[in-house]
Amino acid sequence: MQFRDLQKQYEVLKPEMDAAMIAVASGAHFISGEQVKTLEERLAAYVGRKHCITCGNGTDALELCMMAWGVGPGDAVFVPDFTFFASGEVVSSVGGTPVFYDVCADTFNADAKSLEAAIEAVIAEGKLTPKAVVDVDLFGLPADHEAVAAVCKKHGLLFLEDAAQGFGGMLHGKRNGAFGDAACTSFFPAKPLGCYGDGGAVFTDDDGINDLIRSLCVHGKGPGGKYDNIRVGMNSRLDNLQAAVLLPKLKALADYEVAARQTVAGRYNAAFAGKFTTPFVAEGCLSVWAQYALLAEDTKQRDRVIARLTEKGIPSMVYYPTPQHALPVFRDEPTYGETFRNANDYCARTFSLPMHPYLTEAEQETVIRAVLEAL
Ligand SMILES: *Cc1c(COP(=O)(O)O)cnc(C)c1O
């Protein structure tokens, strides 16, 4: 059994995937080809944004936004404590300071109250200038972007949605990737929309930011093209081959994969209700279930379940074992009075089960049986 069965997906989509890859090879146009342009149009249309700029990976997408907004030394960017490292790493990459805030007690996502407390603590200290806020659609569930947007507006901060895990999810009729001044996603193979290598994209409605990011991702090119360098940028482009692979995959995601993920999550929810804390999805939210994460009673019980699964050859993962503030690279940074109660608690108790749109009922029964046996 696979944690994500990308092979099965390939078998289902094989005719389209093979044709797409061969078309790129025979056209011999590997960078910035027609497929990249078509993909950007389709991604923007699906998410409901004016612009989509594809790039080399999700981390670059986030960093390009930091660069476009001029984040640098002396700037504070607020980042959830419970996320993948890249969400905060990019702030440090451009010389800014990530300031972590806690996540909610009922979802793994941004807690707007903790965010506001962190902003106020930074202002009170007077050393850093609050500049931007990142929130994350962790495990595919939209964060409470409306509450975060209200805090950003109140304090005059830029808002970046990290939708690396959230592509295909929805909040109150708006797709993940449609929130904030800009949003980013990742096409790493294991994400809800993954390619056959690395890839990423930025979404924005802002024409100026669109132009700036299109320049930054091709060595700071100017109006005269790529040898007219007018700023320092980077080299971060999506290969045409990856774009070609993503086109049929986007169609499958939109046509049935998001729905299939709901069925799989629903079966787990029914089996584990009352036995573990199952994922909370608020009214008006659609998760794309990038992960199916449960909470055990405590670390001991969690580790017992994982040991049982390993014994049976069933893959499982802990997303994430360490809150961001406690990582070696960040643990000496100030925490502004925040205790990260929820992030610490999740790291101690959470575990994730095999989750993908092609998981069969029989496979799920095997997983469920092994998990329940461990109790
Ligand atoms: C995967 C991920 C990223 C980074 O994406 P890459 O394409 O791997 O660089 C950023 N943020 C979150 C929340 C992620 O899960």
The ligand as an SDF file (V2000), in Angstrom:
LIG
                    3D

 15 15  0  0  0  0  0  0  0  0999 V2000
    5.2650   21.6820    0.2910 C   0  0  0  0  0  0  0  0  0  0  0  0
    5.0800   22.9660    0.9850 C   0  0  0  0  0  0  0  0  0  0  0  0
    5.8050   24.1190    0.6250 C   0  0  0  0  0  0  0  0  0  0  0  0
    6.9590   24.0960   -0.3380 C   0  0  0  0  0  0  0  0  0  0  0  0
    6.6990   23.5890   -1.5830 O   0  0  0  0  0  0  0  0  0  0  0  0
    7.9150   22.9510   -2.4630 P   0  0  0  0  0  0  0  0  0  0  0  0
    7.2960   22.8350   -3.8080 O   0  0  0  0  0  0  0  0  0  0  0  0
    8.2370   21.6410   -1.8440 O   0  0  0  0  0  0  0  0  0  0  0  0
    9.0350   23.9050   -2.4250 O   0  0  0  0  0  0  0  0  0  0  0  0
    5.5020   25.3010    1.2600 C   0  0  0  0  0  0  0  0  0  0  0  0
    4.5640   25.3640    2.2040 N   0  0  0  0  0  0  0  0  0  0  0  0
    3.8580   24.2820    2.6080 C   0  0  0  0  0  0  0  0  0  0  0  0
    2.8090   24.4380    3.6520 C   0  0  0  0  0  0  0  0  0  0  0  0
    4.1020   23.0500    2.0200 C   0  0  0  0  0  0  0  0  0  0  0  0
    3.4140   21.9780    2.4150 O   0  0  0  0  0  0  0  0  0  0  0  0
  1  2  1  0
  2  3  1  0
  2 14  2  0
  3  4  1  0
  3 10  2  0
  4  5  1  0
  5  6  1  0
  6  7  2  0
  6  8  1  0
  6  9  1  0
 10 11  1  0
 11 12  2  0
 12 13  1  0
 12 14  1  0
 14 15  1  0
M  END
$$$$
